[in-house]
Amino acid sequence: MERVARVARHVWRYICAAPGTYLWLLFLGLNTIALTRMPPRYRHWWLETHSTNLAELSHHPIKVLISSAFWTQTPSFLFWFVVFNIFLVPVERRLGTARWLAVVALAHVGATLISEGTVRLLIDAGLDSRREVFVLDIGVSYGVSGGVGVLVWLIDRPWRWWYLGVTAAFFVVLLASGTDYTNLGHLCAYLIGLACKPLTRGWAEHGIDPAEVARRVRQRVGKSQG
């Protein structure tokens, strides 16, 4: 029981160090459960009314810009739980909740407006179908992509440049292989995160050393097994 209590205290302290991330995950988890219980037709309607497509942005911009960040198009909570812990938790632990929220919000809103603005321009120029006005655009991925971007400045050199190269290549390949405008939004959100470097002032000099993190994880796993 003492070991369980000790582990529980460690977990609680870890969660309290990134309250915004875990509160976001809580809402995402509850909404994922709700989605799995909705009939398919109602689920599609619900996601459509919370989507940041052009149709909804033209009528309820504030509502959908906020609500779209708390739903996913398909129930995938476990995937996002892992991604949030890898990318968003380190950002919030170092920048604090206020600056973490600023990065996530700027990436989510900025990428949405850029991608949907591009759709609007192409439709008006006759280069794309008007059906794009109603295409679902919903989920947490733009905010997460912003977190991936700003994390570049929180990693120690030389690891920083490896991380920058791998993540930049990932988003460029994602854009090149995509069939819709969502991946344009992902790249824009990542670049917005990179542009948030001024928010990391004071932390970039004392960044994350992946080798040290791996060593600490091995130590804690060894203690828990001992």
N, C-alpha and C positions, 0 to 999 in steps of 0.2 A: 504493500500500500504506500509505503514511504517513497518508493521509486516512482510509482504512478503519480503521486502528488508532486514530486520534483519535476517530472516531465511536464505535468500540467502547468506548473508555474512558469517553466521555460517557454512553453507554447503561448501562454497568456501574455508574457512580456514581449514575445516576438510579435504577436498580433497588435498589442498596444503601441508598438513602435511604428506601425503603419496603419493607423485606424481608417484612413480614407480608402485605402486599397481593399481592406477586409470588409468595410461597410458596403463598398461597391460590389464585392463578391457576394455578400449576403443578399443584396437585392437581386443580383443576377441569378443566384441559386433559387430564390423564391419564384422569380419570374420563369425560370426554366421549368420548375415543377408545374407552374400554372399552364405553360405552353403544352406540356405533355398531356395535360388533362383536357385540353380544348379539342373539340371536333375539328378536323382538318379545314373545313370551309370557314368556320368561325376564326380559327387560328390565322388563316390568310388575311381575313378582313381586319383582324386586330393588328397584325403586323403592318398592314397597309396604312392604317390610320395613325400609326406611330412611326412611319417611315419618313426619312428626309428626302423623298423624291420631290420633283418640281411641283407636283400637284399639291402635296401637303405643305411644302414650304411657302407656297403662294397664299395659303389660307391660314395656317396655324404655325408660323415659323418658330416662335419661342417654344411652344409646346413640343413640337417634334424634335427640335434640336436638343432638348433636355431628355425627353422620354426615350428617344432612339438609342441613347447610350446605356440603357438598362435592359435591353432585350437583344436576343440573338435570333437570326433567321431559322436556325435549327438548334434543338436542345444539345448543348455541348459544354456543360458546366465543367467537367473534369479537365478538358483541354484548357479552358480559360483559367482554371485554378492554377495549373502548372505555369502557364504563361505569365499570369499576374505575379506569381512568386518569383519567377526568374527576372522579370524586367521592372515591374512597377514597385514591388516592395523595396528593392535597393534604392530606387529613386526617392521614394517618400522618406525612407529612414535617414537619408543624407540631406535632402533639401527641406524637409519639413512638409507638413500637410498643405500649407498655403501655397508654397511654390510648386509642389507636386500637382496640386489642383489647377494652378495656372497653366502648367505645361499641358496637362491632359485636356483641359477645356479649350485652349488655343488650338491644339492639334485637331480635336474633334470638330469644332465649329469651323475653323479655317479650311480644313480639308474638305468638309462637306460643301461649303460655299464655293470653293474652287472647282471641285468635280462637277457639282450640279450647275454651276455657272458655265462650265465648258459644254455640258449637255445642252443648255439653253442656247448658246451661241451656235452650236452645230445644227440644232433643229431650225433655228431662225434662218440659217444660211442654206437650208434645204439639204444638208449633208447627213442627216440622220432622221430616223422615224419619230413621229410624234408619240409613239407608244413608249418611248423612253421617259416621258413625263410621269408615267405611272409605275416604273420599275422600282421594286423594293430596294431601299438603301437604309439598312438598319444594323445596329450592332455596336460592339465595344472596340472594334479593331482600330479605328482611327485614333482614339485616345491611347490605346496600347502602342501603336506605331510611334506616336509622339514620345512616349516613355522610352521606347527603344532608341530613338534618336538622341534624346538628352542624356541618356546613360553613357554615351560615348565620352562625355566630358567628366564622368565620375569614375572612370577606370584608369588605373596607373599606366604610364608608358612602360614598355612598348606594347603592352597588351591593347591599349586604346586603339592603336592604328590597325591591328589585326581585326579587332571588333568592328571598327569603322568600315574596313574593306569588305568584310563578310556581310554585314547588315546592308550596306549600300548595294552590293551586288545582288543580294536577295530581293530587295524592293525593285530594282531595275529589271531583273529577270521576271519578277511577278508582273510588272507592268507590261513587259514584252509578250508574255504568254497569256495575258488576260483577254477575255472576250467582252468585258463591259468596262464601265468607268470607275468601278469601285477600286481597282488597283491603282488608278491615277490618284485617287484619294489617299490610298495607303502611302504612296511615295511622297505626296504633299505633306501628309501628317508627319512622316519621318523627317522630312526637311525642316518642318516647323519645329520639331523637337530639337534638331541640330541648331537651329537659329536661337533657341532658348539658352544658349551658353551663358549669357550674362546672369541668369538666375542661379548658375552653379558657382558663382564667385565665392571664394572662401572654402570650397570643397574640392575643386579640381586639383589642388596641390596635395591633397591627402585622400587619394582615390582608392578604389577597390583593387586589390591585388588578387587575381583569380587563383594563383598558386597558394596564397595564404588562406583564402576561403576554403579551398579543397582540403588543405591540411587541418583546418579547424573542424570541418565536417567529419573527416576521418577520426579525429580525436573524440568527438562527441558520440559518434557511432560506436567507437571502441569502448567508451565509458558506459554507454547504455547496455552493451552486451556483456560487460564485465560483472 
